[in-house]
Amino acid sequence: MWADVIFVMEKTHRNKLSKCFRSHLKGKREVCLDIPDEYNYMDAGLVRVLKTLVPMHLPTVFSK
């Protein structure tokens, strides 16, 4: 798996990810954003929440 950081919305998503891809997650950082999975694809509300929460976990990427 090529990602260094993997974001999930809910703990259930993290559990499913771990169950299916445990061997690929070694050395990867998993971040649960605790966002209820009740949004539609590309929902404007979800995009706003992601723009608020994700940068907190990637400070070096967004500080440039």
PQR file with spaces between the fields and no chain letter, atoms N, CA, C, O and H, PARSE charges and radii, in Angstrom:
ATOM       1  N    MET     1       0.855   -1.165    0.000 -0.4000 1.5000
ATOM       2  CA   MET     1       0.000    0.000    0.000 -0.0000 2.0000
ATOM       3  C    MET     1       0.901    1.227    0.000  0.5500 1.7000
ATOM       4  O    MET     1       1.862    1.276    0.768 -0.5500 1.4000
ATOM       5  N    TRP     2       0.623    2.202   -0.825 -0.4000 1.5000
ATOM       6  CA   TRP     2       1.505    3.338   -1.006 -0.0000 2.0000
ATOM       7  C    TRP     2       1.260    4.494   -0.046  0.5500 1.7000
ATOM       8  O    TRP     2       2.117    5.371    0.067 -0.5500 1.4000
ATOM       9  H    TRP     2      -0.158    2.163   -1.449  0.4000 1.0000
ATOM      10  N    ALA     3       0.136    4.533    0.643 -0.4000 1.5000
ATOM      11  CA   ALA     3      -0.204    5.660    1.524 -0.0000 2.0000
ATOM      12  C    ALA     3       0.591    5.608    2.821  0.5500 1.7000
ATOM      13  O    ALA     3       0.857    4.533    3.359 -0.5500 1.4000
ATOM      14  H    ALA     3      -0.560    3.821    0.550  0.4000 1.0000
ATOM      15  N    ASP     4       0.966    6.781    3.315 -0.4000 1.5000
ATOM      16  CA   ASP     4       1.603    6.887    4.625 -0.0000 2.0000
ATOM      17  C    ASP     4       0.571    7.116    5.719  0.5500 1.7000
ATOM      18  O    ASP     4       0.739    6.659    6.850 -0.5500 1.4000
ATOM      19  H    ASP     4       0.750    7.654    2.878  0.4000 1.0000
ATOM      20  N    VAL     5      -0.516    7.838    5.368 -0.4000 1.5000
ATOM      21  CA   VAL     5      -1.596    8.137    6.304 -0.0000 2.0000
ATOM      22  C    VAL     5      -2.907    7.711    5.656  0.5500 1.7000
ATOM      23  O    VAL     5      -3.181    8.032    4.500 -0.5500 1.4000
ATOM      24  H    VAL     5      -0.653    8.209    4.449  0.4000 1.0000
ATOM      25  N    ILE     6      -3.703    6.989    6.417 -0.4000 1.5000
ATOM      26  CA   ILE     6      -4.993    6.509    5.924 -0.0000 2.0000
ATOM      27  C    ILE     6      -6.080    7.086    6.812  0.5500 1.7000
ATOM      28  O    ILE     6      -6.071    6.893    8.028 -0.5500 1.4000
ATOM      29  H    ILE     6      -3.481    6.728    7.356  0.4000 1.0000
ATOM      30  N    PHE     7      -7.020    7.797    6.197 -0.4000 1.5000
ATOM      31  CA   PHE     7      -8.121    8.406    6.932 -0.0000 2.0000
ATOM      32  C    PHE     7      -9.375    7.574    6.778  0.5500 1.7000
ATOM      33  O    PHE     7      -9.694    7.095    5.690 -0.5500 1.4000
ATOM      34  H    PHE     7      -7.027    7.954    5.209  0.4000 1.0000
ATOM      35  N    VAL     8     -10.079    7.410    7.884 -0.4000 1.5000
ATOM      36  CA   VAL     8     -11.394    6.770    7.859 -0.0000 2.0000
ATOM      37  C    VAL     8     -12.360    7.687    8.599  0.5500 1.7000
ATOM      38  O    VAL     8     -11.957    8.506    9.425 -0.5500 1.4000
ATOM      39  H    VAL     8      -9.820    7.800    8.768  0.4000 1.0000
ATOM      40  N    MET     9     -13.642    7.533    8.285 -0.4000 1.5000
ATOM      41  CA   MET     9     -14.644    8.392    8.909 -0.0000 2.0000
ATOM      42  C    MET     9     -15.056    7.872   10.282  0.5500 1.7000
ATOM      43  O    MET     9     -15.211    8.653   11.221 -0.5500 1.4000
ATOM      44  H    MET     9     -13.970    6.868    7.614  0.4000 1.0000
ATOM      45  N    GLU    10     -15.234    6.569   10.404 -0.4000 1.5000
ATOM      46  CA   GLU    10     -15.763    5.977   11.640 -0.0000 2.0000
ATOM      47  C    GLU    10     -14.885    4.836   12.121  0.5500 1.7000
ATOM      48  O    GLU    10     -14.087    4.286   11.362 -0.5500 1.4000
ATOM      49  H    GLU    10     -15.108    5.934    9.641  0.4000 1.0000
ATOM      50  N    LYS    11     -15.041    4.490   13.386 -0.4000 1.5000
ATOM      51  CA   LYS    11     -14.300    3.353   13.960 -0.0000 2.0000
ATOM      52  C    LYS    11     -14.643    2.050   13.243  0.5500 1.7000
ATOM      53  O    LYS    11     -13.785    1.181   13.089 -0.5500 1.4000
ATOM      54  H    LYS    11     -15.689    4.937   14.003  0.4000 1.0000
ATOM      55  N    THR    12     -15.896    1.910   12.804 -0.4000 1.5000
ATOM      56  CA   THR    12     -16.263    0.682   12.085 -0.0000 2.0000
ATOM      57  C    THR    12     -15.481    0.568   10.778  0.5500 1.7000
ATOM      58  O    THR    12     -15.142   -0.535   10.349 -0.5500 1.4000
ATOM      59  H    THR    12     -16.593    2.615   12.929  0.4000 1.0000
ATOM      60  N    HIS    13     -15.198    1.699   10.150 -0.4000 1.5000
ATOM      61  CA   HIS    13     -14.395    1.680    8.920 -0.0000 2.0000
ATOM      62  C    HIS    13     -12.971    1.225    9.227  0.5500 1.7000
ATOM      63  O    HIS    13     -12.389    0.435    8.483 -0.5500 1.4000
ATOM      64  H    HIS    13     -15.474    2.595   10.498  0.4000 1.0000
ATOM      65  N    ARG    14     -12.414    1.733   10.332 -0.4000 1.5000
ATOM      66  CA   ARG    14     -11.059    1.338   10.721 -0.0000 2.0000
ATOM      67  C    ARG    14     -11.010   -0.160   11.026  0.5500 1.7000
ATOM      68  O    ARG    14     -10.052   -0.837   10.650 -0.5500 1.4000
ATOM      69  H    ARG    14     -12.887    2.375   10.936  0.4000 1.0000
ATOM      70  N    ASN    15     -12.028   -0.677   11.698 -0.4000 1.5000
ATOM      71  CA   ASN    15     -12.070   -2.102   12.014 -0.0000 2.0000
ATOM      72  C    ASN    15     -12.120   -2.947   10.747  0.5500 1.7000
ATOM      73  O    ASN    15     -11.423   -3.958   10.648 -0.5500 1.4000
ATOM      74  H    ASN    15     -12.806   -0.127   12.003  0.4000 1.0000
ATOM      75  N    LYS    16     -12.936   -2.542    9.778 -0.4000 1.5000
ATOM      76  CA   LYS    16     -13.026   -3.281    8.511 -0.0000 2.0000
ATOM      77  C    LYS    16     -11.706   -3.226    7.761  0.5500 1.7000
ATOM      78  O    LYS    16     -11.257   -4.226    7.199 -0.5500 1.4000
ATOM      79  H    LYS    16     -13.502   -1.721    9.858  0.4000 1.0000
ATOM      80  N    LEU    17     -11.090   -2.057    7.757 -0.4000 1.5000
ATOM      81  CA   LEU    17      -9.803   -1.893    7.090 -0.0000 2.0000
ATOM      82  C    LEU    17      -8.758   -2.811    7.712  0.5500 1.7000
ATOM      83  O    LEU    17      -8.019   -3.493    7.002 -0.5500 1.4000
ATOM      84  H    LEU    17     -11.455   -1.246    8.214  0.4000 1.0000
ATOM      85  N    SER    18      -8.701   -2.826    9.033 -0.4000 1.5000
ATOM      86  CA   SER    18      -7.737   -3.678    9.741 -0.0000 2.0000
ATOM      87  C    SER    18      -8.004   -5.151    9.477  0.5500 1.7000
ATOM      88  O    SER    18      -7.071   -5.934    9.295 -0.5500 1.4000
ATOM      89  H    SER    18      -9.301   -2.272    9.610  0.4000 1.0000
ATOM      90  N    LYS    19      -9.266   -5.523    9.456 -0.4000 1.5000
ATOM      91  CA   LYS    19      -9.618   -6.925    9.239 -0.0000 2.0000
ATOM      92  C    LYS    19      -9.210   -7.399    7.842  0.5500 1.7000
ATOM      93  O    LYS    19      -8.717   -8.515    7.678 -0.5500 1.4000
ATOM      94  H    LYS    19     -10.023   -4.887    9.604  0.4000 1.0000
ATOM      95  N    CYS    20      -9.419   -6.547    6.843 -0.4000 1.5000
ATOM      96  CA   CYS    20      -9.158   -6.955    5.460 -0.0000 2.0000
ATOM      97  C    CYS    20      -7.710   -6.734    5.010  0.5500 1.7000
ATOM      98  O    CYS    20      -7.215   -7.451    4.141 -0.5500 1.4000
ATOM      99  H    CYS    20      -9.819   -5.641    6.977  0.4000 1.0000
ATOM     100  N    PHE    21      -7.032   -5.745    5.600 -0.4000 1.5000
ATOM     101  CA   PHE    21      -5.722   -5.365    5.085 -0.0000 2.0000
ATOM     102  C    PHE    21      -4.651   -5.248    6.161  0.5500 1.7000
ATOM     103  O    PHE    21      -3.701   -4.479    6.009 -0.5500 1.4000
ATOM     104  H    PHE    21      -7.434   -5.163    6.307  0.4000 1.0000
ATOM     105  N    ARG    22      -4.793   -5.991    7.230 -0.4000 1.5000
ATOM     106  CA   ARG    22      -3.878   -5.890    8.366 -0.0000 2.0000
ATOM     107  C    ARG    22      -2.404   -5.934    7.952  0.5500 1.7000
ATOM     108  O    ARG    22      -1.612   -5.116    8.421 -0.5500 1.4000
ATOM     109  H    ARG    22      -5.564   -6.616    7.354  0.4000 1.0000
ATOM     110  N    SER    23      -2.034   -6.848    7.109 -0.4000 1.5000
ATOM     111  CA   SER    23      -0.618   -6.992    6.745 -0.0000 2.0000
ATOM     112  C    SER    23      -0.099   -5.790    5.952  0.5500 1.7000
ATOM     113  O    SER    23       1.105   -5.538    5.949 -0.5500 1.4000
ATOM     114  H    SER    23      -2.677   -7.513    6.729  0.4000 1.0000
ATOM     115  N    HIS    24      -0.965   -5.059    5.293 -0.4000 1.5000
ATOM     116  CA   HIS    24      -0.561   -3.897    4.500 -0.0000 2.0000
ATOM     117  C    HIS    24      -0.504   -2.613    5.330  0.5500 1.7000
ATOM     118  O    HIS    24      -0.017   -1.588    4.851 -0.5500 1.4000
ATOM     119  H    HIS    24      -1.944   -5.264    5.295  0.4000 1.0000
ATOM     120  N    LEU    25      -0.991   -2.661    6.553 -0.4000 1.5000
ATOM     121  CA   LEU    25      -1.077   -1.463    7.380 -0.0000 2.0000
ATOM     122  C    LEU    25       0.128   -1.254    8.285  0.5500 1.7000
ATOM     123  O    LEU    25       0.214   -0.234    8.969 -0.5500 1.4000
ATOM     124  H    LEU    25      -1.387   -3.493    6.942  0.4000 1.0000
ATOM     125  N    LYS    26       1.044   -2.186    8.301 -0.4000 1.5000
ATOM     126  CA   LYS    26       2.228   -2.051    9.152 -0.0000 2.0000
ATOM     127  C    LYS    26       3.013   -0.802    8.753  0.5500 1.7000
ATOM     128  O    LYS    26       3.344   -0.609    7.584 -0.5500 1.4000
ATOM     129  H    LYS    26       0.974   -3.015    7.746  0.4000 1.0000
ATOM     130  N    GLY    27       3.303    0.038    9.741 -0.4000 1.5000
ATOM     131  CA   GLY    27       4.050    1.258    9.492 -0.0000 2.0000
ATOM     132  C    GLY    27       3.219    2.407    8.949  0.5500 1.7000
ATOM     133  O    GLY    27       3.751    3.486    8.688 -0.5500 1.4000
ATOM     134  H    GLY    27       3.034   -0.119   10.692  0.4000 1.0000
ATOM     135  N    LYS    28       1.937    2.192    8.777 -0.4000 1.5000
ATOM     136  CA   LYS    28       1.041    3.232    8.276 -0.0000 2.0000
ATOM     137  C    LYS    28       0.329    3.901    9.436  0.5500 1.7000
ATOM     138  O    LYS    28       0.072    3.272   10.463 -0.5500 1.4000
ATOM     139  H    LYS    28       1.505    1.316    8.989  0.4000 1.0000
ATOM     140  N    ARG    29       0.017    5.150    9.276 -0.4000 1.5000
ATOM     141  CA   ARG    29      -0.729    5.872   10.296 -0.0000 2.0000
ATOM     142  C    ARG    29      -2.204    5.879    9.903  0.5500 1.7000
ATOM     143  O    ARG    29      -2.564    6.328    8.815 -0.5500 1.4000
ATOM     144  H    ARG    29       0.225    5.661    8.443  0.4000 1.0000
ATOM     145  N    GLU    30      -3.041    5.384   10.790 -0.4000 1.5000
ATOM     146  CA   GLU    30      -4.481    5.367   10.549 -0.0000 2.0000
ATOM     147  C    GLU    30      -5.131    6.434   11.428  0.5500 1.7000
ATOM     148  O    GLU    30      -4.884    6.495   12.633 -0.5500 1.4000
ATOM     149  H    GLU    30      -2.748    5.019   11.674  0.4000 1.0000
ATOM     150  N    VAL    31      -5.958    7.268   10.815 -0.4000 1.5000
ATOM     151  CA   VAL    31      -6.623    8.343   11.540 -0.0000 2.0000
ATOM     152  C    VAL    31      -8.127    8.184   11.384  0.5500 1.7000
ATOM     153  O    VAL    31      -8.652    8.180   10.271 -0.5500 1.4000
ATOM     154  H    VAL    31      -6.158    7.219    9.837  0.4000 1.0000
ATOM     155  N    CYS    32      -8.811    8.054   12.509 -0.4000 1.5000
ATOM     156  CA   CYS    32     -10.270    8.014   12.500 -0.0000 2.0000
ATOM     157  C    CYS    32     -10.764    9.427   12.797  0.5500 1.7000
ATOM     158  O    CYS    32     -10.459    9.983   13.852 -0.5500 1.4000
ATOM     159  H    CYS    32      -8.384    8.058   13.414  0.4000 1.0000
ATOM     160  N    LEU    33     -11.519   10.002   11.879 -0.4000 1.5000
ATOM     161  CA   LEU    33     -11.998   11.369   12.010 -0.0000 2.0000
ATOM     162  C    LEU    33     -13.294   11.475   12.822  0.5500 1.7000
ATOM     163  O    LEU    33     -13.746   12.581   13.121 -0.5500 1.4000
ATOM     164  H    LEU    33     -11.766    9.551   11.022  0.4000 1.0000
ATOM     165  N    ASP    34     -13.882   10.354   13.173 -0.4000 1.5000
ATOM     166  CA   ASP    34     -15.131   10.327   13.943 -0.0000 2.0000
ATOM     167  C    ASP    34     -16.225   11.168   13.289  0.5500 1.7000
ATOM     168  O    ASP    34     -16.883   11.978   13.941 -0.5500 1.4000
ATOM     169  H    ASP    34     -13.515    9.456   12.930  0.4000 1.0000
ATOM     170  N    ILE    35     -16.401   10.956   11.993 -0.4000 1.5000
ATOM     171  CA   ILE    35     -17.456   11.612   11.227 -0.0000 2.0000
ATOM     172  C    ILE    35     -18.508   10.547   10.913  0.5500 1.7000
ATOM     173  O    ILE    35     -18.170    9.507   10.347 -0.5500 1.4000
ATOM     174  H    ILE    35     -15.866   10.298   11.463  0.4000 1.0000
ATOM     175  N    PRO    36     -19.760   10.778   11.264 -0.5600 1.5000
ATOM     176  CA   PRO    36     -20.795    9.789   10.933  0.2800 2.0000
ATOM     177  C    PRO    36     -20.873    9.573    9.417  0.5500 1.7000
ATOM     178  O    PRO    36     -20.839   10.531    8.645 -0.5500 1.4000
ATOM     179  N    ASP    37     -20.976    8.333    9.008 -0.4000 1.5000
ATOM     180  CA   ASP    37     -21.045    8.006    7.581 -0.0000 2.0000
ATOM     181  C    ASP    37     -22.491    8.166    7.115  0.5500 1.7000
ATOM     182  O    ASP    37     -23.173    7.188    6.809 -0.5500 1.4000
ATOM     183  H    ASP    37     -21.004    7.555    9.635  0.4000 1.0000
ATOM     184  N    GLU    38     -22.937    9.404    7.070 -0.4000 1.5000
ATOM     185  CA   GLU    38     -24.317    9.678    6.667 -0.0000 2.0000
ATOM     186  C    GLU    38     -24.387   10.706    5.541  0.5500 1.7000
ATOM     187  O    GLU    38     -25.450   11.259    5.257 -0.5500 1.4000
ATOM     188  H    GLU    38     -22.383   10.199    7.319  0.4000 1.0000
ATOM     189  N    TYR    39     -23.265   10.950    4.915 -0.4000 1.5000
ATOM     190  CA   TYR    39     -23.196   11.935    3.838 -0.0000 2.0000
ATOM     191  C    TYR    39     -23.248   11.244    2.483  0.5500 1.7000
ATOM     192  O    TYR    39     -22.850   10.087    2.351 -0.5500 1.4000
ATOM     193  H    TYR    39     -22.402   10.501    5.146  0.4000 1.0000
ATOM     194  N    ASN    40     -23.738   11.956    1.485 -0.4000 1.5000
ATOM     195  CA   ASN    40     -23.680   11.482    0.107 -0.0000 2.0000
ATOM     196  C    ASN    40     -22.308   11.812   -0.460  0.5500 1.7000
ATOM     197  O    ASN    40     -21.580   12.638    0.091 -0.5500 1.4000
ATOM     198  H    ASN    40     -24.061   12.897    1.592  0.4000 1.0000
ATOM     199  N    TYR    41     -21.966   11.169   -1.548 -0.4000 1.5000
ATOM     200  CA   TYR    41     -20.690   11.387   -2.220 -0.0000 2.0000
ATOM     201  C    TYR    41     -20.498   12.876   -2.522  0.5500 1.7000
ATOM     202  O    TYR    41     -21.370   13.509   -3.118 -0.5500 1.4000
ATOM     203  H    TYR    41     -22.558   10.498   -1.995  0.4000 1.0000
ATOM     204  N    MET    42     -19.371   13.423   -2.116 -0.4000 1.5000
ATOM     205  CA   MET    42     -18.982   14.809   -2.347 -0.0000 2.0000
ATOM     206  C    MET    42     -19.978   15.822   -1.784  0.5500 1.7000
ATOM     207  O    MET    42     -20.088   16.937   -2.294 -0.5500 1.4000
ATOM     208  H    MET    42     -18.663   12.909   -1.632  0.4000 1.0000
ATOM     209  N    ASP    43     -20.696   15.437   -0.739 -0.4000 1.5000
ATOM     210  CA   ASP    43     -21.630   16.337   -0.068 -0.0000 2.0000
ATOM     211  C    ASP    43     -20.875   17.578    0.413  0.5500 1.7000
ATOM     212  O    ASP    43     -19.795   17.462    0.993 -0.5500 1.4000
ATOM     213  H    ASP    43     -20.606   14.531   -0.324  0.4000 1.0000
ATOM     214  N    ALA    44     -21.434   18.749    0.177 -0.4000 1.5000
ATOM     215  CA   ALA    44     -20.764   20.001    0.549 -0.0000 2.0000
ATOM     216  C    ALA    44     -20.480   20.062    2.052  0.5500 1.7000
ATOM     217  O    ALA    44     -19.441   20.579    2.462 -0.5500 1.4000
ATOM     218  H    ALA    44     -22.311   18.843   -0.293  0.4000 1.0000
ATOM     219  N    GLY    45     -21.389   19.541    2.871 -0.4000 1.5000
ATOM     220  CA   GLY    45     -21.167   19.519    4.317 -0.0000 2.0000
ATOM     221  C    GLY    45     -19.995   18.646    4.695  0.5500 1.7000
ATOM     222  O    GLY    45     -19.198   19.011    5.560 -0.5500 1.4000
ATOM     223  H    GLY    45     -22.233   19.121    2.539  0.4000 1.0000
ATOM     224  N    LEU    46     -19.881   17.503    4.059 -0.4000 1.5000
ATOM     225  CA   LEU    46     -18.756   16.603    4.323 -0.0000 2.0000
ATOM     226  C    LEU    46     -17.442   17.249    3.899  0.5500 1.7000
ATOM     227  O    LEU    46     -16.446   17.163    4.618 -0.5500 1.4000
ATOM     228  H    LEU    46     -20.528   17.206    3.357  0.4000 1.0000
ATOM     229  N    VAL    47     -17.437   17.887    2.751 -0.4000 1.5000
ATOM     230  CA   VAL    47     -16.221   18.551    2.267 -0.0000 2.0000
ATOM     231  C    VAL    47     -15.770   19.610    3.268  0.5500 1.7000
ATOM     232  O    VAL    47     -14.575   19.733    3.539 -0.5500 1.4000
ATOM     233  H    VAL    47     -18.246   17.957    2.167  0.4000 1.0000
ATOM     234  N    ARG    48     -16.712   20.377    3.821 -0.4000 1.5000
ATOM     235  CA   ARG    48     -16.362   21.392    4.828 -0.0000 2.0000
ATOM     236  C    ARG    48     -15.740   20.743    6.066  0.5500 1.7000
ATOM     237  O    ARG    48     -14.741   21.228    6.597 -0.5500 1.4000
ATOM     238  H    ARG    48     -17.682   20.277    3.601  0.4000 1.0000
ATOM     239  N    VAL    49     -16.344   19.639    6.518 -0.4000 1.5000
ATOM     240  CA   VAL    49     -15.819   18.940    7.704 -0.0000 2.0000
ATOM     241  C    VAL    49     -14.417   18.411    7.427  0.5500 1.7000
ATOM     242  O    VAL    49     -13.525   18.539    8.266 -0.5500 1.4000
ATOM     243  H    VAL    49     -17.155   19.244    6.087  0.4000 1.0000
ATOM     244  N    LEU    50     -14.222   17.823    6.261 -0.4000 1.5000
ATOM     245  CA   LEU    50     -12.906   17.286    5.907 -0.0000 2.0000
ATOM     246  C    LEU    50     -11.854   18.389    5.808  0.5500 1.7000
ATOM     247  O    LEU    50     -10.718   18.211    6.248 -0.5500 1.4000
ATOM     248  H    LEU    50     -14.946   17.719    5.580  0.4000 1.0000
ATOM     249  N    LYS    51     -12.234   19.522    5.235 -0.4000 1.5000
ATOM     250  CA   LYS    51     -11.283   20.641    5.125 -0.0000 2.0000
ATOM     251  C    LYS    51     -10.889   21.172    6.497  0.5500 1.7000
ATOM     252  O    LYS    51      -9.822   21.766    6.649 -0.5500 1.4000
ATOM     253  H    LYS    51     -13.157   19.667    4.878  0.4000 1.0000
ATOM     254  N    THR    52     -11.737   20.963    7.488 -0.4000 1.5000
ATOM     255  CA   THR    52     -11.425   21.394    8.844 -0.0000 2.0000
ATOM     256  C    THR    52     -10.568   20.364    9.576  0.5500 1.7000
ATOM     257  O    THR    52      -9.590   20.722   10.233 -0.5500 1.4000
ATOM     258  H    THR    52     -12.604   20.480    7.364  0.4000 1.0000
ATOM     259  N    LEU    53     -10.933   19.088    9.464 -0.4000 1.5000
ATOM     260  CA   LEU    53     -10.285   18.048   10.260 -0.0000 2.0000
ATOM     261  C    LEU    53      -8.982   17.511    9.681  0.5500 1.7000
ATOM     262  O    LEU    53      -8.025   17.288   10.423 -0.5500 1.4000
ATOM     263  H    LEU    53     -11.728   18.797    8.930  0.4000 1.0000
ATOM     264  N    VAL    54      -8.931   17.304    8.399 -0.4000 1.5000
ATOM     265  CA   VAL    54      -7.762   16.654    7.803 -0.0000 2.0000
ATOM     266  C    VAL    54      -6.475   17.464    7.993  0.5500 1.7000
ATOM     267  O    VAL    54      -5.447   16.879    8.335 -0.5500 1.4000
ATOM     268  H    VAL    54      -9.709   17.485    7.797  0.4000 1.0000
ATOM     269  N    PRO    55      -6.488   18.791    7.784 -0.5600 1.5000
ATOM     270  CA   PRO    55      -5.225   19.527    7.944  0.2800 2.0000
ATOM     271  C    PRO    55      -4.598   19.393    9.334  0.5500 1.7000
ATOM     272  O    PRO    55      -3.380   19.521    9.464 -0.5500 1.4000
ATOM     273  N    MET    56      -5.383   19.142   10.359 -0.4000 1.5000
ATOM     274  CA   MET    56      -4.828   18.967   11.695 -0.0000 2.0000
ATOM     275  C    MET    56      -3.895   17.766   11.772  0.5500 1.7000
ATOM     276  O    MET    56      -3.019   17.711   12.636 -0.5500 1.4000
ATOM     277  H    MET    56      -6.372   19.038   10.253  0.4000 1.0000
ATOM     278  N    HIS    57      -4.080   16.807   10.874 -0.4000 1.5000
ATOM     279  CA   HIS    57      -3.290   15.587   10.877 -0.0000 2.0000
ATOM     280  C    HIS    57      -2.170   15.607    9.843  0.5500 1.7000
ATOM     281  O    HIS    57      -1.349   14.692    9.786 -0.5500 1.4000
ATOM     282  H    HIS    57      -4.792   16.852   10.173  0.4000 1.0000
ATOM     283  N    LEU    58      -2.146   16.655    9.030 -0.4000 1.5000
ATOM     284  CA   LEU    58      -1.131   16.785    8.002 -0.0000 2.0000
ATOM     285  C    LEU    58      -0.541   18.196    8.017  0.5500 1.7000
ATOM     286  O    LEU    58      -0.546   18.869    6.986 -0.5500 1.4000
ATOM     287  H    LEU    58      -2.814   17.399    9.076  0.4000 1.0000
ATOM     288  N    PRO    59      -0.043   18.647    9.136 -0.5600 1.5000
ATOM     289  CA   PRO    59       0.379   20.047    9.247  0.2800 2.0000
ATOM     290  C    PRO    59       1.486   20.446    8.272  0.5500 1.7000
ATOM     291  O    PRO    59       1.491   21.579    7.792 -0.5500 1.4000
ATOM     292  N    THR    60       2.400   19.569    7.973 -0.4000 1.5000
ATOM     293  CA   THR    60       3.504   19.950    7.083 -0.0000 2.0000
ATOM     294  C    THR    60       3.029   20.108    5.651  0.5500 1.7000
ATOM     295  O    THR    60       3.595   20.909    4.907 -0.5500 1.4000
ATOM     296  H    THR    60       2.396   18.648    8.363  0.4000 1.0000
ATOM     297  N    VAL    61       2.021   19.381    5.248 -0.4000 1.5000
ATOM     298  CA   VAL    61       1.504   19.475    3.886 -0.0000 2.0000
ATOM     299  C    VAL    61       0.772   20.795    3.681  0.5500 1.7000
ATOM     300  O    VAL    61       0.910   21.427    2.634 -0.5500 1.4000
ATOM     301  H    VAL    61       1.561   18.730    5.852  0.4000 1.0000
ATOM     302  N    PHE    62      -0.006   21.215    4.680 -0.4000 1.5000
ATOM     303  CA   PHE    62      -0.844   22.389    4.529 -0.0000 2.0000
ATOM     304  C    PHE    62      -0.190   23.678    5.001  0.5500 1.7000
ATOM     305  O    PHE    62      -0.799   24.741    4.882 -0.5500 1.4000
ATOM     306  H    PHE    62      -0.118   20.702    5.531  0.4000 1.0000
ATOM     307  N    SER    63       1.004   23.626    5.522 -0.4000 1.5000
ATOM     308  CA   SER    63       1.649   24.838    6.013 -0.0000 2.0000
ATOM     309  C    SER    63       2.437   25.551    4.905  0.5500 1.7000
ATOM     310  O    SER    63       2.920   26.666    5.105 -0.5500 1.4000
ATOM     311  H    SER    63       1.499   22.762    5.619  0.4000 1.0000
ATOM     312  N    LYS    64       2.562   24.918    3.758 -0.4000 1.5000
ATOM     313  CA   LYS    64       3.338   25.512    2.651 -0.0000 2.0000
ATOM     314  C    LYS    64       2.471   26.404    1.803  0.5500 1.7000
ATOM     315  O    LYS    64       2.950   26.987    0.830 -0.5500 1.4000
ATOM     316  H    LYS    64       2.170   24.013    3.596  0.4000 1.0000
